[in-house]
């Protein structure tokens, strides 16, 4: 018996938390937004999501199998999340091969080129999305016709073509303030019955996902709250409508699911607050002064780049340093 | 009412207090008692007996060899058989004295008879210096697991001033209940011990901190201390490591022990409730520390319980008394599951450090394989000392010990919260310990 005893250093208990548990909880949190996407955009949405997820998983498997020679890690769910989030950032009518290109870039360049899970600097799904946005700007901003643009009626909105569809933020950006707030259908905006990328439209669904992740302690409130708060603050400071900036575009999706990515966000609470605050600020600056109607993706990628520096300078307060 | 607690970090492991409320059961004396000389932190005691010599119960067999050192006493009357090196529970060689017990059946009574208790008047007449000396000569050490000689703790360094005595009854380690049963059974003795400690360090205020999952212990002290304003009982939130010395001081007084400082730098003297009991025994009953309550527990153990064990009894005979090792045993731990040490052999003797013997089944014994760090920051948020375990592990792997020092690695209290929460099952604390060890070896600047 003596020789059979396991000897290891303490602690001898574990919380049973694991990478796959965290990841599958994120996937569960994504389900409401997924449902809204399918409800709003129909089978097209399902098709884009399926292609994206499968392409991400296949890319990861091929690279791990034939380049890294490592055991398969698909079941931890991280490739599935990248696939889902990439799809959530795409229009439902994007050609399927473009989705595949985005997935290969997201996993191949965004994640595996740095060494795989835990090693990447930028959010893989956003790397894929921005690659597509720069490579295929037209396709990436072509929205399905027949989906509400989030406006109650089209009076005075000559730029918005009823047959091609447009997102609310793009319409407002082009109208140069001609369209008043009164014409925005906030009900449609809240439930997600409007045009945009797959996952960004269902505000309430995304918030349900946020609540789920907070309850299961997958994430803490610091990044989403500071990011949404600062976006609302600067939207108001720059004379915009905070409600619109927060709910109409991809800000919520970014704040809840993209900026909170473990690997690419800072480690300390103070660092996370700075990071979220800066993403909110940069997003609004891009929306107001840039040529893109959206800015969340760029803002997050930019702050991802700053994460190592934030980690270097933001340390937790050492116990014993704040002596009363 | 909002329960007091420490501010930063902490985790909530399942309490698993299987032996809560079970009475203290005395287990029989073995025919052979083996006493390690290194029964405290610091320098091992110096042996003062020779083979063949007969010793009485409570007789000192090894004296303190330095300031930070504690004497060792024989728990039984008997004959010194050998002085030899034997393996401790972790498998290290330790100097030890082996005593053959006489009259196994009556050994306990003999030990009781040998003593003539001090009267209250005699106790009241003792000066602080005398109390400290008696406690020191009785071999009393911190019974929370650190075995710091209590004499040293009670000797307040020149120029420092204690303001409050804190009795640690938090018992935040899962599974362990040895302090709980002691508090429920002998609150009067613990309070008497507490008053002696207060007198020794010259303070007139004490707080007994107890985690809220021990309502009976809290009630027992409340009944006893009704109308007393020198000692108070403070229920604490259930959170690990509530019983960490610095965490407890913060929870009860709101003061932080400065980095690298001692509790007395925050005006506190902290002793475990079991230590206070041992102080009581040493002063009132003239009894040296030769036995302690050990929680013997485990999910599959037949007779888990709180056993009164003579120091020097072999671990295996204690486990026998608790129903024997279950078939599926995978790991046996000296202490609790969070900070206890896994044992490699069970023929080793009990020491003053062993507060519990935890028998874990095979299914709970193995670590999961390590995965890459996903930088989830959970280790940072649970660290009660405000450290960054993930970074310290990375630097430790790279052997960049100078850089780890800058991250205040020496502040780590090794509570294990970081390894406990890590979703990637990374052995964070292992590497932190390694770094601390290497840094201690480095020449001091």
Contacts between the chains, C-beta under 8 A, distances in Angstrom:
chain1	res1	chain2	res2	distance
A	1	B	325	6.4
A	1	B	329	7.3
A	1	B	346	7.9
A	2	B	344	7.8
A	2	B	345	5.5
A	2	B	346	6.6
A	2	B	347	7.6
A	4	B	329	7.8
A	4	B	330	7.7
A	5	B	329	7.4
A	5	B	330	7.3
A	5	B	331	6.2
A	5	B	332	5.9
A	5	B	342	7.3
A	5	B	343	6.7
A	5	B	344	6.2
A	5	B	345	7.7
A	5	B	346	7.8
A	6	B	330	5.2
A	6	B	331	4.5
A	6	B	342	6.7
A	6	B	365	4.3
A	6	B	366	6.5
A	7	B	90	7.8
A	7	B	91	7.9
A	7	B	331	7.6
A	7	B	342	4.5
A	7	B	343	7.3
A	7	B	344	4.9
A	8	B	331	7.7
A	8	B	342	5.7
A	8	B	367	6.1
A	9	B	342	7.6
A	9	B	427	7.5
A	9	B	429	6.7
A	9	B	430	5.2
A	9	B	433	6.8
A	10	B	333	7.9
A	10	B	335	8.0
A	10	B	337	7.5
A	10	B	338	6.2
A	10	B	339	5.2
A	10	B	340	5.9
A	10	B	341	6.7
A	10	B	342	7.6
A	10	B	414	7.6
A	10	B	416	5.3
A	10	B	429	7.2
A	11	B	337	6.6
A	11	B	338	4.7
A	11	B	339	7.2
A	11	B	415	8.0
A	11	B	416	3.2
A	11	B	417	7.9
A	11	B	419	5.4
A	11	B	420	5.1
A	11	B	429	6.9
A	12	B	331	6.6
A	12	B	333	5.8
A	12	B	337	4.4
A	12	B	338	7.4
A	12	B	340	6.8
A	12	B	342	6.8
A	12	B	358	7.7
A	12	B	360	6.7
A	12	B	364	7.7
A	12	B	365	7.8
A	13	B	13	5.6
A	13	B	174	6.7
A	13	B	337	4.6
A	13	B	338	6.4
A	13	B	364	7.9
A	13	B	420	6.2
A	14	B	367	7.7
A	14	B	368	7.2
A	14	B	419	7.5
A	14	B	420	6.0
A	14	B	425	6.8
A	15	B	11	7.1
A	15	B	13	7.4
A	15	B	420	5.4
A	15	B	421	5.1
A	17	B	378	7.4
A	17	B	421	6.1
A	17	B	422	7.6
A	17	B	423	4.5
A	18	B	368	7.5
A	18	B	423	5.1
A	18	B	424	7.7
A	18	B	425	7.3
A	19	B	371	5.7
A	19	B	374	5.9
A	19	B	423	5.1
A	19	B	424	5.8
A	21	B	423	6.9
A	22	B	374	7.7
A	22	B	376	6.8
A	22	B	423	5.5
A	76	B	371	7.8
A	116	B	372	7.0
A	117	B	372	5.5
A	117	B	374	6.3
A	118	B	372	3.9
A	118	B	373	5.2
A	118	B	374	4.7
A	118	B	375	6.3
A	118	B	424	7.8
A	119	B	372	7.1
A	220	B	381	7.3
A	262	B	374	4.9
A	262	B	375	5.3
A	262	B	376	4.3
A	262	B	377	7.2
A	263	B	374	5.7
A	263	B	375	5.1
A	265	B	375	7.8
A	265	B	377	8.0
A	266	B	377	7.7
A	267	B	375	6.4
A	267	B	377	4.4
A	267	B	380	5.1
A	267	B	388	6.7
A	267	B	390	6.9
A	267	B	391	7.9
A	268	B	377	7.2
A	268	B	380	6.0
A	268	B	388	7.7
A	269	B	381	7.2
A	272	B	377	7.9
A	315	B	388	6.7
A	315	B	407	7.8
A	316	B	8	7.7
A	316	B	380	6.1
A	316	B	383	7.3
A	316	B	386	4.2
A	316	B	387	7.2
A	316	B	388	6.8
A	317	B	8	7.6
A	317	B	386	5.2
A	318	B	259	6.2
A	318	B	385	6.8
A	318	B	386	4.6
A	318	B	387	7.2
A	318	B	408	5.4
A	318	B	411	6.4
A	319	B	8	6.1
A	319	B	246	6.4
A	319	B	250	7.8
A	319	B	256	6.1
A	319	B	257	8.0
A	319	B	259	7.7
A	319	B	384	6.7
A	319	B	385	4.4
A	319	B	386	4.9
A	319	B	411	6.8
A	320	B	246	7.2
A	320	B	256	5.0
A	320	B	257	5.7
A	320	B	258	4.7
A	320	B	259	4.1
A	320	B	260	7.8
A	320	B	261	6.8
A	320	B	385	7.8
A	320	B	411	6.9
A	321	B	256	7.6
A	321	B	258	7.8
A	321	B	259	6.5
A	321	B	386	7.6
A	322	B	256	6.1
A	323	B	255	7.4
A	323	B	256	5.5
A	323	B	258	5.6
A	324	B	254	6.0
A	324	B	255	5.5
A	324	B	256	6.7
